[in-house]
Amino acid sequence: MKTYQYFVANAWHDPDEENYFKSENPATGKAWARLPDCNAEDVNRAVAAAKSAFYEGPWGKLHPAERGRVLRRIGDTISRHADRLGEVELRDNGRVPNAADSLKPGAWQVDSFHYYAGMCDKFEGRLIPAEVPDMHNYLTYEPFGVVAQILPWNSPLGTLIWKLAPCLAAGNTVVIKPSEQASCSVLELMDILLEAELPPGVLNVVTGFGAATGEPLIDHPDVRLVSFTGGTAGGRAAAAVAARQVKPVIMELGGKSPQVVLPDADLDLAVNGIAAGIFPAGGQSCISGSRLLVHREVIDDFTDRLVEVVKKARVGDPEDPKTQIGPMANRPQYERVLKCIADAESAGHRMLLDGRQSGREEGYFIGPTIFADVPNESHLAQNEVFGPVVSTEAWETEAEVINKANATVYGLAAGVWSRDVARAMRIADQVEAGTVYINNYFNAATQSPVGGFKQSGYGRENGWEGMRCYLQTRSVWLSTNPHQPDPFAD
């Protein structure tokens, strides 16, 4: 069994109290690695290193163009080791497709380092035409300093890259806290990035659980900004801790994304697109479009086609190249999804496809599961399952389906399927979601911002907006004719 240490100032450290916890391979249910169970003292060490790198070390003083060269080295280094990183993440959380596919040269995730490398010297100040005599007022954009980045378990490497590239481009230093359910690939990444010759303290990783590791990190007075990706309940808890010091938080949280299928939609296109947007990752994505709102004229045909497509999916060992759907990433999530399915059955929802894998002796496997005639106000339709479970409901009028789509606390993503582009755009403009897909689903690009409405979060990742979240604005007033009369003269 491999034993990891935590990473601070380009060096490896044993946890303060020498406590460790185990990581399980979700395909077997067996432990394969030991991870440091960090406490507040370990967090203090990491934050101190990040603070020193920003204020005393070279990072805070680097010219933006030089930061760009460092980011290019990071991207190139990751690409050289994509297969190693993908292998570790596959063993740690079972995610299919393999993360290595998005880390190789030309893949958009790793190319985000090259994209933001080019932006490092592009965020320029502004001159404000203030109507004040003999004054120039100008703005500069400045890094926050030490940033805490809290990662989820479903896609730790991909989420970290989304956060890390703009954060470093803006000039910040970082302390990363991966999920206790999937930390190994992030630590493996730190080992690889030693080749990129970052100054010590720019990147640091502490592992452990929320109360002992995450909360002291968020609450640390030298952490100036928090970036959190995870469930909405976890986001509320993180925001409450950050609020103690009025600390800004970037949040990308949960979703219950609607897929609106119009009567004129290309049903094969819609079925394939919707299935691809949910099931290959086992539904373990915040933007999974698992709430299917299908026009009454076509719902029977649509659901018949959907069942026929997804029941062919090969569920199995994520290391088998023939596998199309891997396991749930960890035991708690596996048990939670099973309970959601059982609760939906108990509520009387009609099951069209049961993905429970009763014949398996090991691993946390659940296949595609489809429920029909699920009212929009039901627990299944309103709550994020984060598993390969979808619900369908019929609608008749455009006003009705827009109301149904928006009748949720979430607003992360949505899909609209129609041959009538004008109508699809009209519906997209009324759906309360940070990302809306028309006749496609699950696409992303480094240049395109991602984020939520309502309780799906605030702030953005990717694009200029993503980098702007890691910068704060300074306003400077410069007198061009310095004089200051005595304010108390007779």
Residue pairs with C-beta under 8 A, 6 or more apart in sequence:
1 22
1 31
1 32
1 33
1 34
2 32
2 33
2 34
2 184
3 20
3 33
3 34
4 33
4 34
4 35
4 36
4 183
4 184
4 187
4 207
5 12
5 13
5 14
5 36
5 187
6 12
6 13
6 15
6 36
6 38
6 42
6 46
6 187
6 205
6 206
6 207
7 13
7 187
7 190
7 191
7 203
7 204
7 205
8 45
8 46
8 49
8 201
8 204
8 205
8 206
9 49
9 52
9 53
9 200
9 201
9 204
10 194
10 198
10 200
10 201
11 200
13 36
13 42
13 45
14 36
15 36
15 37
15 38
15 39
15 42
15 208
16 38
16 39
16 41
16 42
17 37
17 39
19 36
19 37
19 39
20 34
20 35
20 36
20 37
21 34
21 35
21 37
21 180
21 208
21 209
22 31
22 33
22 34
22 35
23 31
23 32
23 33
23 34
23 35
23 92
23 181
23 182
23 183
23 184
24 30
24 31
24 32
24 330
24 331
25 31
25 32
25 91
25 92
25 94
26 93
26 94
26 326
26 327
26 328
26 329
26 330
26 331
26 334
26 363
26 364
27 94
27 317
27 318
27 319
27 326
27 327
27 362
27 363
27 364
28 362
28 363
29 331
29 362
29 363
29 364
30 362
32 91
33 92
33 184
35 180
35 183
35 184
35 187
35 207
35 208
36 42
36 206
36 207
36 208
37 207
37 208
37 209
37 212
37 213
38 206
38 207
38 208
38 212
38 213
39 208
39 212
39 213
39 216
40 212
40 216
42 206
42 208
42 213
43 175
43 206
43 213
43 216
43 217
43 220
44 216
44 220
46 175
46 204
46 205
46 206
46 217
47 146
47 175
47 204
47 217
47 220
47 222
47 223
48 222
49 200
49 201
49 204
50 146
50 173
50 174
50 175
50 201
50 202
50 204
50 222
51 145
51 146
51 173
51 201
51 222
52 201
53 59
53 60
53 173
53 199
53 200
53 201
53 202
54 60
54 143
54 145
54 146
54 172
54 173
54 201
55 145
57 199
57 200
57 201
57 202
58 199
59 67
59 171
59 173
59 199
59 201
59 202
60 143
60 171
60 173
62 70
62 171
63 121
64 120
64 121
64 123
64 171
65 120
65 121
67 117
67 120
67 168
67 169
67 171
68 116
68 117
68 118
68 119
68 120
68 121
68 169
69 117
70 117
70 168
70 196
70 198
71 113
71 114
71 116
71 117
71 120
71 165
71 168
71 169
72 113
72 114
72 117
73 196
73 197
74 113
74 165
74 168
74 193
74 196
74 198
75 110
75 111
75 112
75 113
75 114
75 117
77 192
77 193
77 195
77 196
78 85
78 103
78 110
78 113
78 161
78 189
78 192
78 193
79 103
79 104
79 105
79 110
81 192
82 100
82 103
82 104
82 110
83 100
84 188
84 192
85 99
85 100
85 103
85 157
85 185
85 188
85 189
85 192
86 98
86 99
86 100
86 101
86 103
87 98
87 100
88 184
88 185
88 188
89 95
89 98
89 99
89 156
89 157
89 182
89 184
89 185
90 96
90 98
90 99
90 318
90 319
90 326
91 184
91 319
92 156
92 182
92 183
92 184
92 185
93 153
93 154
93 156
93 181
93 182
93 185
93 329
93 330
94 318
94 326
94 327
94 328
94 329
94 364
95 154
95 155
95 281
95 282
95 284
95 318
95 326
95 329
96 280
96 281
96 282
96 318
96 323
96 324
96 325
96 326
97 280
98 318
99 155
99 157
99 158
99 185
101 107
102 108
102 109
102 110
102 158
103 109
103 110
103 157
104 110
108 444
108 445
108 446
109 158
109 161
109 162
109 446
110 161
111 446
112 161
112 162
112 165
112 166
112 446
112 462
113 161
113 165
115 165
115 446
115 447
116 165
116 166
116 168
116 169
116 446
116 467
117 169
119 166
119 169
119 464
119 467
120 169
123 141
123 170
123 467
123 468
123 471
125 138
125 139
125 140
125 141
126 138
126 139
127 136
127 137
127 138
127 139
128 137
128 138
128 139
128 475
130 137
132 477
133 481
134 479
134 480
134 481
134 483
135 477
135 478
135 479
135 480
136 477
136 478
136 480
137 475
137 476
137 477
137 478
138 475
138 476
138 478
139 473
139 474
139 475
139 476
140 473
140 474
140 476
141 170
141 468
141 471
141 472
141 473
141 474
142 171
142 471
142 472
142 473
142 474
143 170
143 171
143 172
143 470
143 471
143 472
144 170
144 172
144 224
144 225
144 248
144 470
144 471
144 472
145 172
145 173
145 222
145 224
145 225
146 172
146 173
146 174
146 175
146 220
146 222
146 223
146 224
147 167
147 172
147 173
147 174
147 175
147 223
147 224
147 225
147 226
147 227
147 470
148 174
148 175
148 176
148 177
148 217
148 218
148 220
148 223
148 225
148 226
148 227
149 160
149 163
149 164
149 167
149 174
149 175
149 176
149 177
149 226
149 227
150 177
150 214
150 217
150 218
150 226
150 227
150 228
150 229
150 230
150 238
151 159
151 160
151 163
151 176
151 177
151 178
151 179
151 182
151 186
151 229
151 230
152 159
152 179
152 182
152 229
152 230
152 231
153 178
153 179
153 180
153 181
153 182
153 329
153 330
153 333
154 182
154 281
154 284
154 285
154 286
154 329
154 386
155 284
155 285
156 178
156 179
156 182
156 183
156 185
156 186
157 185
157 186
157 189
159 229
160 176
160 178
160 186
160 189
162 450
162 461
162 462
162 466
163 227
163 229
163 461
164 174
164 176
164 203
165 446
166 461
166 462
166 466
166 467
166 469
166 470
167 174
167 227
167 470
168 174
168 202
169 467
169 470
170 467
170 470
170 471
172 225
172 470
173 201
173 202
173 203
173 204
174 202
174 203
174 204
175 204
175 205
175 206
175 217
175 223
176 186
176 203
176 204
176 205
176 206
177 205
177 206
177 207
177 208
177 213
177 214
177 217
178 186
178 187
178 205
178 207
179 230
180 207
180 208
180 209
180 210
181 329
181 330
181 332
181 333
182 329
182 330
183 205
183 207
186 205
187 205
187 207
190 203
190 205
193 203
206 213
206 217
207 213
208 214
210 234
210 237
214 238
215 241
217 223
218 226
218 238
218 241
218 242
218 247
219 241
219 242
219 244
219 245
221 245
223 247
224 247
225 247
225 248
225 249
225 250
225 470
226 238
226 242
226 247
226 248
226 249
226 250
227 249
227 250
227 459
227 469
227 470
228 234
228 235
228 238
228 239
228 249
228 250
228 251
228 252
228 253
229 251
229 252
229 253
229 286
230 238
230 253
231 253
231 254
231 384
231 386
232 253
232 254
232 384
232 409
232 410
232 455
232 456
235 249
235 251
235 253
235 254
235 457
238 249
238 251
239 249
239 251
242 248
242 249
249 459
250 457
250 458
250 459
250 460
250 461
250 469
251 452
251 457
251 458
251 459
252 286
252 412
252 450
252 451
252 452
252 456
252 457
252 459
252 461
253 286
253 412
253 452
253 455
253 456
253 457
254 286
254 384
254 386
254 410
254 412
254 455
254 456
255 286
255 287
255 288
255 384
255 410
255 411
255 412
255 413
255 452
255 456
256 290
256 291
256 381
256 382
256 383
256 384
256 408
256 410
257 287
257 288
257 289
257 290
257 291
257 410
257 412
257 413
257 414
257 415
257 433
258 289
258 291
258 292
258 293
258 404
258 405
258 408
258 414
258 415
258 431
259 270
259 274
259 277
259 289
259 291
259 292
259 293
259 414
259 415
259 417
259 441
260 293
260 401
260 405
260 414
260 415
260 416
260 417
260 427
260 431
261 267
261 270
261 274
261 292
261 293
261 294
261 295
261 298
261 299
261 302
261 417
262 295
262 416
262 417
262 418
262 420
262 423
262 424
262 427
263 295
263 297
263 298
264 418
264 419
264 420
265 298
265 417
265 418
265 419
266 417
266 419
266 439
267 298
267 301
267 302
267 305
268 305
269 417
269 439
270 302
270 417
271 302
271 305
271 306
271 309
272 309
273 415
273 417
273 439
273 440
273 441
274 289
274 292
274 306
274 390
274 415
274 417
274 441
275 306
275 309
275 310
275 368
276 441
276 442
277 287
277 288
277 289
277 415
277 437
277 441
277 442
278 285
278 288
278 289
278 290
278 368
278 388
278 390
279 310
279 313
279 324
279 325
279 368
279 388
280 324
280 325
281 288
282 325
282 326
282 327
282 328
282 329
282 366
282 387
282 388
283 290
283 337
283 385
283 386
283 387
283 388
283 389
283 390
284 328
284 329
284 333
284 386
284 387
285 442
286 384
286 386
286 412
286 456
287 412
287 413
287 435
287 442
288 386
289 413
289 414
289 415
289 441
290 385
290 389
290 390
290 391
291 376
291 381
291 390
291 391
291 393
291 408
292 302
292 306
292 390
292 391
292 392
292 393
293 376
293 392
293 393
293 395
293 401
293 404
293 405
294 302
294 303
294 392
294 393
294 394
294 395
295 394
295 395
295 396
295 401
296 394
296 395
296 396
299 392
299 394
302 392
303 352
303 370
303 372
303 392
306 370
307 352
307 353
307 370
310 353
310 368
310 370
311 353
311 368
313 324
313 325
313 367
313 368
314 322
314 323
314 324
314 325
315 323
315 324
315 325
315 326
315 355
315 357
315 365
315 366
315 367
316 322
316 323
316 325
316 326
316 365
317 323
317 326
317 363
318 326
318 327
325 367
325 368
325 388
326 365
327 334
327 363
327 364
327 365
327 366
328 334
328 337
328 364
328 365
328 366
328 387
329 364
330 364
331 364
333 364
333 386
333 387
334 364
334 366
336 386
336 387
337 366
337 385
337 386
337 387
337 388
337 389
338 356
338 366
340 380
340 383
340 385
340 387
340 389
341 354
341 355
341 356
341 366
341 369
341 389
343 379
343 380
344 351
344 371
344 374
344 379
344 380
344 389
344 391
345 351
347 378
347 379
347 380
349 371
349 372
349 373
349 374
349 378
349 380
349 391
350 371
350 372
350 373
351 369
351 370
351 371
351 372
352 370
352 371
352 372
353 368
353 369
353 370
354 369
355 366
355 367
355 368
355 369
355 388
355 389
356 366
356 367
356 369
357 365
357 366
357 367
366 387
366 388
367 388
368 388
368 390
369 387
369 388
369 389
369 390
370 389
370 390
370 392
371 380
371 389
371 390
371 391
371 392
372 391
372 392
373 392
373 393
373 394
374 380
374 381
374 391
374 392
374 393
375 381
375 393
376 382
376 393
376 404
376 407
377 407
378 391
380 389
380 391
381 391
381 393
382 408
382 409
384 410
393 404
395 401
395 404
398 423
398 427
401 427
402 427
402 430
402 431
405 414
405 431
405 432
406 430
406 431
406 432
408 454
409 454
409 455
410 452
410 454
410 455
410 456
411 432
411 433
411 434
411 452
411 453
411 454
411 455
411 456
412 433
412 434
412 435
412 452
412 453
412 456
412 457
413 433
413 434
413 435
413 436
413 437
414 428
414 431
414 433
414 435
414 436
414 437
415 436
415 437
415 438
415 440
415 441
416 424
416 427
416 428
416 431
416 436
416 437
416 438
416 439
417 424
417 438
417 439
418 424
418 427
418 438
418 439
421 438
424 438
424 439
425 438
428 436
428 438
432 453
432 454
433 452
433 453
433 456
434 449
434 450
434 451
434 452
434 453
434 456
434 460
435 450
437 443
444 450
444 462
445 462
446 462
446 463
447 462
447 463
448 462
448 463
449 460
449 461
449 462
449 463
449 464
449 465
449 466
450 460
450 461
450 462
450 466
451 457
451 458
451 459
451 460
451 461
451 465
452 458
459 469
460 466
460 468
460 469
461 469
